[in-house]
Amino acid sequence: MTSRNYSVPAIIVGGGLNALGIVRSLGNEGVPLIVLCNDLKLPAMRSRFGRKVFIPQLEGSSLIDNLLELTKEFSTPAILFVTEEKTVITVSEYRERLSTFFLIRLPQHERLMQLMHKQGFYELAEINNSPVPKTISLRSTDDLALVSKLKLPCILKPGKKDYAYGARFKKAYKVNSVSDITERYKEIQPVLSDMVVQEWIEGADSEIYFCLQYIGKDGAIVSSFVGRKIRSWPPNIGGTASCTIADEGAQVLHETTRLFFQQVGFTGMGSMEYKRDNRDGLFYMVEPTVSRTDFQEEVATINGVNIPLAAYRYELGLPQLARHDLVSPSIWRDPLSDKWSLEEGNGAPDKRSRSHIVFDAYWRWNDPLPWLDFMINRLVSRLASKR
């Protein structure tokens, strides 16, 4: 019989929906949890699972000091789950100090930084003959001359995560002409000069797929799940508003992801986003998420593939549990962004998932407080807007 009497704590850094999905994936299985965040009002900090600890920063030496202070409570190394890119960078930079006290699987630092940059990823994909749309890097206005090498339309987006950029601009911009690219880049450049332009992949948001994986020693696939977006917010350029399990293309995307990560020497928590081009029917890589959980990581858990638990058991040397039988395919939905996306898309239904069970990202019957907070905040916002 497989042991479920867990004693080693899992430490989760972050408090958003991403972290809430990990908290519930592990908490429902009886894993002892400690959740660290700099905002006590975020949904993961309101979950009934785990102990909550306020920390002032999710990056830098302050984060490391708080993590090391926490380890004084442990007799054995804890398992660390990261949910934000800025935390990934800090944990990687301080990996030697943390390695005695935490179990976290990371690739070599320089390779990780390359994968976290869109141009760096594109170069690795090209070297390894991976299916990826042509991409150029913009570092100054001088690079705008390179845009002529691309087929329009294109998508313009940051080379890497930048919080100053995110505070002022959209996640990405679809651009239809060289003049559009030039005008938009000159607007953005004073805030962030490091941008990329990538050829647009034709297809609806429902043709965006992803493969979530946990990769162990020597590239061993511990757990893998292939999903598909239903809607994005904002449409065409945004993050996941709703998603579900994908049957079509699952084996191809599992193997393509496995091969790429093996070729570049990546291990740990990661995923790859794809889009199927409606002109040729092929899947093209868009970008990876590396050394942290994906925003919609919980969609795998509600469809019977608990990747955080698989990672936890693997790092503790425990055998993997059998995959849960899938009674019915399930949808993970961020209710507000999905509502906005549905409205902007003229209410077009996703026929492939209309019979699926819907799981609200906030609501669970055994963990209702994140949803109650969400509903109260919505009500307060509505009342304030009417004043």
C-alpha positions as a printed Julia matrix, in Angstrom:
387×3 Matrix{Float64}:
   0.0    0.0     0.0
   1.29   3.47   -0.94
   2.03   5.79    1.97
  -0.13   8.92    2.23
   1.1    9.92    5.69
   3.0   13.01    4.62
   5.18  14.87    7.09
   7.57  16.89    4.91
   6.13  20.37    4.33
   5.64  21.95    0.92
   6.48  25.66    0.84
   4.53  27.68   -1.74
   5.72  31.18   -2.61
   2.95  33.38   -4.01
  -0.73  33.98   -3.38
  -2.59  34.25   -6.7
  -4.77  31.76   -8.56
  -1.65  29.91   -9.64
  -0.69  29.35   -6.0
  -4.27  28.54   -5.02
  -4.26  25.67   -7.5
  -1.12  24.22   -5.91
  -2.49  24.71   -2.4
  -5.63  22.76   -3.26
  -3.81  20.09   -5.27
  -1.57  19.32   -2.3
  -3.88  20.26    0.58
  -6.63  17.89   -0.5
  -4.06  15.08   -0.42
  -2.98  15.83    3.16
   0.38  17.45    2.39
   1.39  19.93    5.13
   1.65  23.38    3.57
   3.14  26.79    4.31
   2.15  29.6     1.95
   4.3   32.74    1.78
   3.11  35.96    0.19
   3.31  39.74    0.51
  -0.47  40.18    0.26
  -2.72  38.48    2.8
  -5.82  39.19    0.68
  -4.81  37.07   -2.3
  -6.83  33.85   -2.83
  -4.17  31.32   -1.84
  -3.7   33.18    1.45
  -7.43  32.81    2.13
  -7.58  29.06    1.54
  -8.31  26.8     4.49
  -5.32  24.67    3.54
  -1.93  25.41    5.0
  -0.35  27.92    7.29
  -0.01  31.45    5.93
   3.09  33.59    6.43
   3.37  37.22    5.41
   6.69  38.19    3.85
   7.5   41.67    2.49
   9.06  40.59   -0.82
   8.73  37.69   -3.3
  12.22  38.27   -4.69
  15.72  39.31   -3.68
  17.73  38.73   -0.52
  14.71  39.52    1.67
  12.9   36.46    0.28
  15.94  34.26    0.84
  16.31  35.46    4.44
  12.64  34.66    5.1
  12.92  31.22    3.55
  16.02  30.37    5.56
  14.43  31.65    8.76
  11.53  29.3     8.13
  13.83  26.28    7.83
  14.72  26.5    11.52
  11.4   24.73   12.11
  12.28  21.72    9.91
  14.32  18.63   10.66
  14.47  17.63    6.98
  14.53  19.66    3.75
  11.16  21.04    2.63
   9.9   21.07   -0.95
   9.68  24.48   -2.58
   7.05  25.49   -5.16
   7.43  28.8    -6.98
   4.64  30.64   -8.81
   6.17  33.87  -10.18
   9.04  34.58  -12.55
  10.75  37.09  -10.27
  10.84  34.42   -7.55
  12.3   31.9    -9.99
  15.21  34.23  -10.77
  15.98  34.82   -7.08
  15.75  31.14   -6.13
  18.05  30.22   -9.02
  20.6   32.89   -8.09
  20.64  31.71   -4.46
  20.33  28.0    -5.19
  23.51  27.04   -3.36
  22.35  28.66   -0.11
  18.92  27.06   -0.43
  19.96  23.57   -1.52
  20.74  22.36    2.02
  17.26  23.25    3.26
  14.95  22.88    0.27
  14.27  20.36   -2.44
  13.83  22.24   -5.72
  14.85  20.94   -9.12
  16.36  23.52  -11.46
  18.33  23.49  -14.71
  21.7   25.2   -14.95
  21.26  28.94  -14.23
  22.43  30.31  -17.59
  20.16  27.89  -19.45
  17.23  28.88  -17.24
  17.79  32.57  -17.98
  17.94  31.78  -21.7
  14.64  29.89  -21.56
  13.0   32.72  -19.66
  13.81  35.17  -22.45
  11.67  34.86  -25.59
  14.57  35.46  -27.98
  16.75  33.02  -26.04
  14.02  30.4   -26.26
  13.58  31.03  -29.98
  17.29  30.52  -30.61
  17.26  27.24  -28.68
  14.17  26.07  -30.57
  15.81  26.86  -33.92
  19.03  25.04  -32.99
  17.01  21.95  -32.05
  14.71  22.1   -35.09
  11.65  22.64  -32.96
   8.49  24.05  -34.58
   8.54  27.76  -33.74
   7.4   30.9   -35.62
  10.12  33.24  -36.82
  11.09  35.81  -34.18
  13.36  38.85  -34.07
  14.66  40.79  -31.09
  14.26  44.56  -30.69
  16.77  46.26  -28.4
  16.72  49.7   -30.01
  15.06  51.52  -32.9
  17.98  50.42  -35.1
  16.6   46.86  -34.94
  13.31  47.9   -36.52
  14.94  47.39  -39.93
  14.88  43.63  -39.21
  11.08  43.59  -39.19
  11.06  43.42  -42.99
  12.28  39.8   -42.69
   8.99  38.74  -41.08
   5.63  37.9   -42.59
   2.83  40.11  -41.32
   0.77  40.17  -39.19
   3.0   39.73  -36.15
   2.79  39.88  -32.38
   4.9   42.35  -30.38
   5.67  41.38  -26.77
   8.29  41.82  -24.04
  11.45  39.77  -24.32
  10.98  38.75  -20.7
   8.66  39.47  -17.79
   8.88  43.11  -16.77
   6.63  44.53  -14.07
   7.07  48.17  -15.15
   5.96  47.18  -18.63
   3.0   45.21  -17.25
   1.8   48.21  -15.27
   1.39  50.33  -18.42
   0.95  48.07  -21.43
  -0.91  44.98  -22.63
   0.64  41.55  -22.4
   1.17  41.66  -26.17
   0.04  43.52  -29.29
  -1.07  42.13  -32.63
   0.5   44.38  -35.28
  -0.47  44.42  -38.95
   2.16  46.59  -40.57
   5.73  47.79  -40.19
   4.42  51.23  -39.26
   2.28  49.67  -36.5
   5.35  47.93  -35.08
   7.47  51.07  -35.3
   4.86  53.29  -33.67
   4.12  50.84  -30.86
   7.78  50.09  -30.15
   8.67  53.78  -29.9
   5.86  54.18  -27.36
   7.08  51.25  -25.28
  10.86  51.74  -25.59
  11.25  54.35  -22.8
   9.79  51.8   -20.37
  11.23  48.63  -21.89
  13.52  48.46  -24.91
  13.84  44.64  -24.82
  10.95  43.44  -27.03
  10.44  40.69  -29.61
   8.37  40.53  -32.78
   7.04  37.1   -33.76
   5.12  35.99  -36.82
   1.43  35.55  -36.06
   0.01  32.03  -35.95
  -3.44  32.03  -37.51
  -6.14  30.46  -35.35
  -8.63  31.08  -32.59
  -7.7   31.15  -28.9
  -9.3   27.71  -28.63
  -6.43  26.45  -30.81
  -3.87  27.34  -28.12
  -2.6   24.2   -26.4
  -0.18  23.59  -23.55
   1.77  20.7   -22.11
   2.41  20.81  -18.35
   5.22  18.58  -17.08
   7.39  17.72  -14.14
  10.76  16.4   -15.25
  13.05  14.51  -12.92
  16.64  13.39  -13.01
  18.15  12.72  -16.44
  15.03  14.03  -18.18
  12.64  11.42  -16.76
   9.0   12.49  -17.23
   7.41  12.27  -13.8
   4.04  13.67  -14.87
   2.62  15.21  -18.04
  -0.71  16.74  -19.06
  -1.87  18.29  -22.32
  -4.59  20.92  -22.22
  -6.25  23.45  -24.47
  -7.43  26.99  -23.92
 -11.08  27.75  -24.46
 -10.83  31.51  -24.1
  -8.13  34.1   -23.38
  -8.35  37.53  -21.84
  -7.83  39.82  -23.63
  -8.8   37.75  -26.7
  -5.97  36.8   -29.1
  -3.16  38.16  -26.94
  -4.0   37.46  -23.29
  -3.64  34.86  -20.58
  -5.88  31.89  -19.91
  -9.5   32.68  -19.08
 -10.69  29.08  -19.34
  -9.15  25.78  -20.42
  -9.7   22.05  -20.45
  -8.06  18.71  -21.19
  -7.04  18.08  -24.8
  -7.32  14.7   -26.49
  -6.44  15.77  -30.01
  -2.7   16.18  -30.44
  -1.96  15.11  -26.87
   0.64  12.47  -27.69
   2.38  14.7   -30.24
   2.58  17.64  -27.81
   3.7   15.44  -24.93
   6.54  14.04  -27.03
   7.5   17.4   -28.62
   7.71  19.0   -25.18
   9.66  16.1   -23.71
  12.15  16.15  -26.56
  12.74  19.91  -26.43
  13.28  19.97  -22.67
  15.6   16.97  -22.97
  17.59  18.66  -25.74
  18.12  21.85  -23.72
  18.82  20.08  -20.42
  15.74  21.34  -18.58
  14.48  19.58  -15.45
  11.88  20.47  -12.84
   8.49  22.15  -13.19
   7.8   23.44  -16.68
   5.36  23.74  -19.53
   5.2   24.65  -23.2
   2.48  26.64  -24.95
   1.56  25.85  -28.56
  -0.82  27.18  -31.15
  -2.25  25.16  -34.01
  -2.08  27.1   -37.26
  -5.32  26.82  -39.21
  -3.41  27.2   -42.49
  -1.42  23.98  -42.21
  -2.9   22.25  -39.14
   0.5   22.06  -37.42
   1.36  22.91  -33.81
   3.93  25.67  -33.24
   5.71  26.46  -29.99
   4.86  29.88  -28.58
   6.81  30.02  -25.31
   7.78  27.93  -22.28
   7.05  28.46  -18.6
  10.05  27.21  -16.64
  10.86  26.39  -13.01
   7.46  27.48  -11.77
   3.9   26.27  -12.01
   1.69  27.49  -14.84
  -1.19  29.92  -14.17
  -3.75  27.2   -14.98
  -1.79  24.33  -13.4
  -4.88  23.13  -11.52
  -6.64  22.15  -14.76
  -4.46  19.03  -14.76
  -5.45  18.14  -11.19
  -9.2   18.42  -11.85
  -8.68  16.15  -14.86
  -6.92  13.47  -12.81
  -3.24  14.46  -13.22
  -1.97  16.04  -10.0
   1.41  17.38  -11.11
   2.33  19.18   -7.84
   1.66  15.96   -5.91
   3.66  13.93   -8.44
   6.58  16.37   -8.01
   6.31  16.21   -4.22
   6.31  12.4    -4.16
   9.13  12.16   -6.67
  11.44  14.44   -4.71
  10.75  12.43   -1.56
  11.51   9.15   -3.33
   7.93   7.91   -3.04
   6.28   5.82   -5.78
   3.84   7.61   -8.03
   0.12   7.19   -7.47
  -2.16   5.81  -10.16
  -3.89   8.42  -12.3
  -7.45   9.13  -11.16
 -10.16   7.73  -13.39
 -11.64  10.55  -15.44
 -15.41  10.46  -14.97
 -15.93  13.46  -17.22
 -13.56  16.04  -18.75
 -13.41  19.24  -16.72
 -12.95  22.94  -17.44
 -10.92  25.3   -15.25
 -12.33  28.81  -15.45
 -11.28  32.2   -14.15
 -14.85  33.55  -13.94
 -14.37  37.26  -14.51
 -11.84  37.11  -17.36
 -13.83  34.31  -18.99
 -17.01  36.42  -18.8
 -15.26  39.41  -20.38
 -13.76  37.24  -23.11
 -17.1   35.6   -23.85
 -18.8   38.98  -24.12
 -16.12  40.44  -26.38
 -16.24  37.35  -28.57
 -19.99  37.82  -29.08
 -20.81  34.86  -26.87
 -19.42  32.23  -29.23
 -19.55  28.82  -27.47
 -16.75  26.26  -27.54
 -18.49  23.26  -29.05
 -15.76  20.78  -28.16
 -16.17  21.35  -24.41
 -19.87  22.11  -24.02
 -20.54  18.83  -22.14
 -17.58  19.25  -19.75
 -17.89  19.91  -16.02
 -16.92  23.47  -15.07
 -14.69  24.2   -12.07
 -14.58  27.83  -10.98
 -10.97  28.81  -10.18
 -12.13  30.33   -6.88
 -14.96  28.06   -5.76
 -14.58  24.69   -4.04
 -17.2   23.34   -1.67
 -14.52  22.32    0.85
 -12.58  25.6     0.53
 -15.12  28.39   -0.01
 -13.38  31.48    1.41
 -11.41  32.46   -1.75
 -14.7   32.49   -3.68
 -16.54  34.43   -0.95
 -13.79  37.06   -0.96
 -13.94  37.24   -4.74
 -17.71  37.77   -4.72
 -17.57  40.39   -1.96
 -14.87  42.3    -3.82
 -16.95  42.25   -6.99
 -19.96  43.56   -5.1
 -17.92  46.35   -3.51
 -16.51  47.33   -6.92
 -19.99  47.48   -8.45
 -21.33  49.65   -5.65
 -18.34  51.97   -5.9
 -18.79  52.38   -9.65
 -22.41  53.51   -9.15
 -21.49  56.35   -6.84
